[in-house]
Amino acid sequence: MAEQQSRAQQLVGDVAPKLAELTDDVLFGDVWARPGLSRRDRSLITVAALTALGRDGQLHSHLGLALANGVTREELAELATHLAFYAGWPAGMTAATMLKQVLDEQ
């Protein structure tokens, strides 16, 4: 039976295999596994950073990951509202809209 590919392998493994490998091994295998923060807290931080920086391409998947890591829909909605004032209204609205999409998909 074939080994299931990681999300990074699915997204870019055929065009940037080293980037996919580093994503799997370093980012998620090391950085996300460090003991200093929980996966839940790392998800909150990541969603906030992606929202503030306008990295919408990664935001969708990290909203889903945040929910899987125990962040509630209410907390993510509050994050979007809070960041609307610090990162700009469009950033907050984009995060809220994308959160709605993720929730509708689940």
NORPE-V714133 format. One record per backbone hydrogen bond with DSSP energy under -0.5 kcal/mol. CO is the residue of the C=O (numbers start at 0). NH is the residue of the N-H. Records with the same first field share a line. If there is no record, write none. Layout:
CO=NH / NH
This chain:
5=9
6=10
7=11 / 12
8=12
11=14 / 15
15=19
16=20
17=21
18=22
19=23
20=24
21=25 / 26
22=27
23=28
25=29 / 30
26=31
29=32 / 33
30=33
33=36
37=41
38=42
39=43
40=44
41=45
42=46
43=47
44=48
45=49
46=50
47=51
48=52
49=53 / 54
50=53
53=55
54=57 / 58
55=59
57=61
58=62
59=63
60=64
61=65
62=66
63=67
64=68
65=70
66=69
71=75
72=76
73=77
74=78
75=79
76=80
77=81
78=82
79=83
80=84
81=84 / 85
82=86 / 87
87=91
88=92
89=93
90=94
91=95
92=96
93=97
94=98
95=99
96=100
97=101
98=102
99=103
100=104
101=105
